[in-house]
C-alpha cells in the first residue's frame, strides 16, 4: 500500500520538514509569552515587551506559512497517489476475465473503486499527516515542558498511557465497523445498479413498491452500520479529551501551589499551561487519526481483495502472427465452467476463407465454443490453434485484434453510433468536412462539425443494414444511443454491434446469433451484404434460424457439448436428426405465417 505514497516521497519529505518547522515555531510561542508575563511583573526588566510581542507575531506568521505548506504538499501527494491507485485498480479490473464479473456484484466492485479508494486517500492525507505530526508535537512539547519543570511534566503525562490503551480498543472497534459499513454500502450500490438497469422490468411487472421496500431495507442496514460506526467515533474523541483534561486539572493544582511557593515563576507556569493547552488538540486529533487509519485499513483490505484476484487467462508470451490467414483448428476441446462440463471433446477445422455455421439447442455449448475461440474463457493447451499456433501462446491483444466478435447480447456505450462502431478498431470519427458531407448523404448522417464518421464506419453501418434506420434519425450516425443503447431497439443494437465487428476488418469474423432480434427480411438483406464482406475471411455464424446458415460451407450441430453432426445444408437434411427436425419445424412455421398473412 505504501508504495503508492513512495512515488511521491520528495513532496512528502518536504511536507514532513514543514511539519517539523511548524511544531518548532508553534511551541516557541508559549516560551516567549511566559517571558512577557515575567517582564510585565518586573522579574525580567531587561526584556522588551514590545520586542517579545513582535517576535511572537513573527513566529505565528512563520507557523501559519509552514503549516499551510505542509498540508498542501502531503494532501496533494495523497491525491496523486489516489489517482494512481484508482488507475491501477481499473487497469487490473480490465485484465480479469468475464468469469470474474459473473461472480462479483457490479455495485460492490464500483463501491471499492470509488468509496474505498477515497477512504484510503483520506488515510494517506490527513491520516499520515497526523500520524507524523502528533508524535513530533508530543516530542517537542515534552522537551519544552521538561525544561520548565520535570516533576510537573510527569504529572501532566500521567493520563497518556491510559489514552494509548483506550485508543487501541477503539481502533479495533472502528476497523470492524468500517468494514461492515463498506460491505453494506457495496450491497446497496449493487442493488441500486441492478434496479436502474432493470427499470423496464420493474415498470412492466409493477414491482415499484416491492423494489422500493427492498431498497429501503438495504438502506436501513447501511444506516445501522453507519450509526454503529458513528457511535464508536463519537465516543472516542470525548473520552480522549476527558483523559487529557484530567492531566490539565492535576497541573493546575500542582503547578498553582508551585507558583505560590515560588518554585517556578508565573511566566514559566503560563508557558507550561500553554504547552499543555496546545497538547489538547493533538490528543483529540489522535482519536480522529486512529479513526482515519482504521477506516483506511478496512477499505484497503477490500481493495486488496480485488488486487489479489489473478487473471484466469494469462497473456501469451509468444510473438504475434505477422499475417493472420484465419486457419482455425480445434482438437478434442473439453471445457468446464464452475465444475459443470460444457464442451466434451469438440474437434473441428475452419479453413481460411470459409463460412462455418454452428447450430444446436439452447445450452448445447455454442456460445462457449466461440468464447473459447476468442479466449474469453481459458482453454487447455494444445486444443485451439490459429494458423498453426496455439492461441495460448499468442498475445491476447493480437489474438482478439484479429477477431471481429458480435455477441447476441449487444452492448453499446452511451455515445454516438459512429463512435460505438469506431470502437471496433479503436478509431476516431474525424474526416475532412467535404468528404464527410458526401458520405452523410448515403446514410442520412447529420452534418455536424463535432462528429464526422470515417469511411470505414459508414461502410460497416451499410453492411450491417443500418442505412434505413440512420436515415430516419435526425442526427444519423451522430445519434447518442443512451446508456447500454437504450434509445435503440433490440434489432438496432444488434446491428450497431455487428457494424462494430465489421469495422475492425477482421480476418476471423464471429457472429453469435447477432441477428436474433431482427426480422426475417432485414436478416436476408444483411446476410446478402455480408457475403461480400466475408469474402476471403474465415467466418463463424451461430444462429437459431436455418435460413441464415444454410449457405455456409459447413454446418456443425452441437448437442450437450458434443458435435453430433456436420456437413452442408443438403447433407444434413439427408442425414436427418436434430438439424433436419429444426429445419422442418421452422419451415412449417414460415408456411403457416404466410398462409395467415394471405
N, C-alpha and C positions, 0 to 999 in steps of 0.2 A: 504493500500500500504506500509506503513512504517513498518508493522510487519515483512516484509522480511528483511529489514535492521536491525530491532530489534534483529534478531537472531545472529547478529554479532556486538552487542553493545560493546563488550570488545575491539576488534581491532579498532572500530570506536572511542571509548572513548580515547584510547591511541593515535590514529591519531589526534584527536582534541587537546589533550595535547601537541602533537608535533607542531600543528599549533600555539598554544599559545606561545610556546618557540620560534618558527620561527619568529613570529611577534615581540616578545620582543628583540630577538637578532638583527633582521634587523633594528629595529627602534632605537637601541642603537648606531648604526654606525654613523648616521649624528651628534649625540651629540659629539662624540669624534673627528669627522672631524672638527667640529666647534672649539673645544678646540685646535686642531692642528693649525688652522688658527690664533687663538689668540696667541698661543705660538710663532708662527713664526713672528708675529708682535711685540712680546715682551710684550703683555698685561699680559701673564701668564708665566713669565720666569721660574717659579718653575717646570712647566710641561716639561717632557722629550719628545721631538717629536718622537725619535725612539721608546720609550716605548708606545706612543699612536699608532704608526704605527703597532707595533706587537700586541697590544691589538685589533686593528681594524681587523687585519688578523685573529686572533683567533675567534673574533665574526663572521666574514664572514664564517669561516670553520664550526663553530657550526651551523650557519644559513643554510649552504648547507646540512649538515647531517640531521638536523631536518626537513628540507623542503622535502628532498627525502623520509625520513621515513614516514612522514605524508601522502604523496601521495601513497606510497606502501600500507600502512595499509588501507586507505579509498578506494582506487581503487580496491584492492583485495577483500575487503568486498563487494563492489558493484558487482564485477564479480561473487562472490559466491552467492549473492542474485539473480543475473540474472539467474544463473544455477537453483536455487530453483524455481524461478518463471516459467521458461520455463518447468521444470519438472512437476510442479503442474498444469500448464496450459494444457500440453499434457495429463496428467492423467485425468484432468477434461473433455477434449475432448473425451477420451475413454469411459467415463461414459455416454455421451449423446447418445440418441437413434438414429437409422438410419434416422428418420424423420428430425432431425436437419440438416443433411448433404444434404437432398433433397432441403432444403430451403435456405441454406447459401452457396455461391460460395466457392469452394475449394481454389482457388487462394487467395481470400481475407482472408480466415482463416489462410492460410500459411503465408501471409504477417504480420498478427498480431502476429503470433508465432515467427517470425524472426525479421523483421524490427522494429516493435513496441516494442518488448522486448529489442532490442539493444538500442533504443532511451531512454527507461526507465532506462536502465543501465547507459547511459551517464548522465542522470539526477541524479541518485543515486551517481555516482562517482564524475565527475568534477562539476556537479551542486551543490551537497551537500557540497563538499569541499569549493567552492567559497561562498556558502550561509553562511557557518560558518566563513570562513577566512575573507571575506570582512568586515562584521561588527566588527570583532575582530581588524582588521587592522585600521579601522576608529577610533575605541575607543582608541587604544593605541596611534595612531598618534595625535589625538586631545589632549590627556593628555600631550604628549610631547610638542606640539605646544603651549598649554596654559601656560606651564611653561616658555616658551620663551617670548611670548607677547600675552596677551588675546585679545587686540584690533585687532592686525594683524590676529589672528586666526579667528575672527569674519568676517573680510573681505575675508579671504580665503574660508570660508564655505558658503559665500553668495549665490553662484550659486546652492548649493546642493538641496534645496527644489524644485527648478525647475527640477533638474535631476531626483528626485523621481517621480514627476508628469509625465515627459516625459517617464520614464521607464514603468510606469503603462499603459500609452497609447499604447506604442509599444508592451508591453506584451500581451495585448488583441488581437492586430492585429496578432502577431506571433502565438498565440494559434489557432485562426480561420484559418489562412493559413496552419498551421501544420496539422490540422485535414483534410483539403482539400487535402493536399499532400498525406497523408497516405491513404485516401479513394481512390484517383485516382491510387496510387501505387497498392492497393489491386485489383482494377478493371483491371489494366494492367496485373498483375500476374495471375489473373483468366483467362483472355483471352489467355495468353501465355500457361498456363496449358492445356486449352481446345484444342488449336491448335496443341500442341505437342502430346497430347493424341489422337487426331483425324487426325493425319498426313496422314493415309491411305485414309480417305475420301477426304481430301484436294487434294491429288495426283490423286485419281480416277476421281474426277469431275473437275479437272483443276481449283481449287479455289485459287491457289497460289497468283495471283495478287490481287484478292478480299480480301483475308485474310491479305495480306501484307499491303494493304491500310487501312484496319480496324485496324490493329495493329499500323500503323503509326499514325492514328487519336488518338488512345488511348495514344500513347507515347507523342503526341503533347499536349494532355490535361494534362498529368503529367508534361511535360516541362513547360507549362504555370503556373501551380500551384507552381512548384519549383522556377520559376523565380519570381513569386509574393512574395514567402517567402524570396528569396534571396534579393530582393529589400528592403523589410522591415528590414531584418537583416543587410543589407549593410548600411542602413541609420542610424540605431541605434548607432553603435559604433562611427562614426564620430560626430554625434550630441552630444553624451555624452562627447567625447573627447574635442569638442569645448567649451562646457559649463564648463568643468573642467579647460581648458586653460584660460578661461575668469577670473577665480579666480587667476590663476598664474600671469596674467598681472596686476591685482589690487595689488597683494602682492609685485610685483617688483616695482611698482610706490610708494606705501605707505611705504614699508619696506626700499626702497632705500633712501627716504627722512629721514627715522628714523635713518639710519646709518650716513647720512651726519650731522644730528643734534645730533648725539651721544646718541640717545635714547636707541639704542641697539648696541652691538658690531658687527663688521664684522663677527666674528666667530659665534655669535648667529644667524645672518641673514643667514649665509651659512648653518647652521644646519636647520633653518626653511625652507629654499628653498629645502634642502634635504628631509625633511618630505613631503613637498608639491609635490615634484617630484615623490616621492615614492607612493603618492596617485593617480597618473595618471593611473597606470596600474590597481589597484583595481576598479577604476571608469570605465575604459574601460571593465574590466572583469565583472563588474556589468551588462553591456549590454549582454555580452556573456552568463552570468549566467541566466539572465532573458530569453534569447532565449532557453537555455537548459531546464529550468524549464517549460516553456510554451509548448515546443515541447514534453517534457516528460509527462506533464499533458494530452496533446492531445492524445498521444499514450496510456497512461494508461486508458483513458476513453474508447478507443477501446478495450483494453484488458479486462476492467471491463465489457464491453458488453457481452463478452464470459463467463466470470466467473459468471455473473448473470443468465446465462442460466441454469435452473434447469433440471436435467434429467427427461424426461417424464415417465420413467419406474423406479419406486423405488425398491431398493433391498429388498427381502423378509426378515423378521425378525424372521422367524421360523427356527427350526433345519432342517438340510439336511436329506434326506431319507437315512437310513442305508443301504438298499439293494434295488435298483431300479428293479422292475419287468416289467415295461413298460405297465402298465394298464392305458390307457388314456380314459377319458370321457369328452365330450364337451356338455354343456347344454345350449340350447337357446342362442347361441352366436350372439351378434349384434356388428358390428364394423363399425365405420365411420372414414374416413380419409379426413381431410380438409372439413368437413361438408357434405361429399358425402357418402351415405351408400354403404358399400362393402359386408358385410355379414349380412344376415337378418334371424335370428332365427335358426342358424345351430345347430343341435344336433346329435351326433353320438358316438359310442363306439368302441374303438380299444382294443380288448382283447390281453393280453400278448402273445407274440409269433406268432401273426397273421400278415398277409400282407394285408394292405388296400390300394386300388388304388383310385385316385381322377382324374376324367376327367371333361371336360367342355370346352365351347367355350372361346376364348380369352376375358379376363375381367370378367370372371364369379366369381372370388374370390379365385381361387385355391392357389396361392402363399400367399395371405393374410391369408388364413386358417393355412398354415404351419408356417408363421411368428408369428401368434398368439400362436401356439403351442410352438414355441421356445422362446416366449415372446420377440420378436424383435419389436413388437408393443404392447401397453398396452391393456389388456382385462379387462372387468368389473369383479368385484369379484363374485365368485360363478358360473363361467361359464366354466373354463378349469381346469381339475383335472388330476394329475399324481399319480397313486397308492393311490387314495382316498384323496390326499392333494391338496388344491387349489394352483395352481402354483404361485399365487401372494404371498403366504407365504413362498415359497422356496427361499433360496439364489440364486441369478442369476447364480453365478459360478457353483453351484451344479446342477441346472436345466440344464444349457447349456452343462455342462460336461457330462451329461447322454445322450445327443442327438448328433448324428452324422448327419450333415446337408451338403448336396451337392446341391448348387443352380444351376439354369440353366446358369446364367452368372458367369462363373468360374473366380475367381480372384486368380492369383498366384503372389508371391513375387519374386523379382529379385535375386534369389539364386538357389541353386541346386535343382533338382527334389526331391532328397531324403529329403532335409530339408523342402521343401514345404509339403511333405507327413507327415513328423515327427511332423509338427506343429499341426496336428490333436490331438495329445496327449501331446504336449509340450515336446517331446523327442529330444534327440540329434542324432548324427549319427556316434558314435564311438563304434566299437566292436573289439574283437581280430582279428588280421590280418588273421590267419589261417581260422577262421570261415567266415570271410569276403570273402576270395578268393573262398571258397566253394560255397557261396551264389551268388557271382558275376557270376559264370558260368551259373546260372539259368536264369538270366535276362540280361546278357551281360554288366554288370556294369564294368567300367574300374577299374583296381587295383590301386587306388590312396591312398597314406598313409594319406592324409589330410581329406578324406571323406570315411567313412565306414558305410554303411547303416545297421541299426538294422534289425533283422529278421522280426519284425512285419511290418516294412516299405516295405520290399521285398514281404512279403505275401500279403499286401494290394495292391501293384502295380500289382501283378499277378492277384488278384481277379478283379481288375479294367480293366483288358485286356491291360496292358501296355507292356507285355513281348516282343512282336514282335517289337514294336516301340523302346524300350530300346536297343534291340539287334542291331538295325540299327544306333544307336547313338554311336559315338566313345567313349564317356565318360559315357554312360549308365545313371545310377541314379545320377552321378556326373555332368550331363549336367546343365549348367547355363541357365535358361529359359528366361532371359531378363526381362525388365520392363513389368509387367502385363502378363508375359508369352508369349511375342510377338514372340519368336522364335519357338513356337509350333503352330500346327494347332488348330482350334476350338475344334475338337473332342479330341485331345490330352490334351488340357487344361481341358476339362470336366472330362476326365478320371483321371488326376492327382488330381483334386478336389475331385473326387469320392474316390480315394485311401486315401486322407487325412481324409475323413469322416470314411472310413472303419478302418484306422489305430487306431482310437480312441477306437475301440471295444465298441461301444455304446450299451446301452440297447434299445434305440429308434433310428432307422435309418430313416432319412427323405431325399428322393431324389426328388428334384423339377425339373422335366424334365431335369435331369442331363445327359441324353444320347441323347439329341435332335440333336447334331451335329455329331453323329457317324452313320456309315452306318448300314443297317439292319443286315448284317451278324455279324459285331462286336457286335451289340447290343444283338443278340441272345447268342453269346458266353459269354458276360459279365453277362447277366441275368442267364445263366446256372451257372456261378461261384458264383453269388450272392445267389442262392438258398441254397448253403451250408453255406455261411456267415450269412444269415438271420435266420438260424435255431435257435429257442429259443429267437429271438429278435422280438420286435414289429417294423414293417416297414410301412412307408407311401411312396407310389410311385405316383408321378404326371407325366403324360406323355400324349402326343397327339397321340401316336401310340397305338392302341388297342392291337397289338401283344405283346407289352411289359407288359401289365397289365392283360391279360385275365386269367392268372393262379392265380390271387390274391384271398384271402379268401373272401373279399367283395370289391365291386366297388361302389364308391359314384359318382353320377353325379350332378354337380353343374350348375346352370343357374341363372344369375343375383343375385348371393349371396345366393341362396336357394338350398337346396337339392331337386331335382325333381325326383330322382330315386336312388335306392340302391339294391344291390343283387350280385349274382355271374354273371359271363360272360353269361352263358346259360340262367339264369333267365332274365337278361336284354334284351337279344336278343328276347326272347318270349314276353316281355312286349312291345317292340317296342320303339319309341320315339328317343330322342337325341342320346343315345348310339348306338342303332341299326342303325340309319342313318349314324353315324360316322364309324361304323364297315363296313357297306356295301360300303360306299364311298372309304374307304382305301382298301378294298378287290378288288373292281373294278380297282382301280389304280394299285395295285400289279399285277393283272391278265394282264392288258394292258401292263405293263412294261415287264412281262415275254414273252408275245407274240411278242413284238417289238424286244426283245433280240433274240428270236428264228428266 
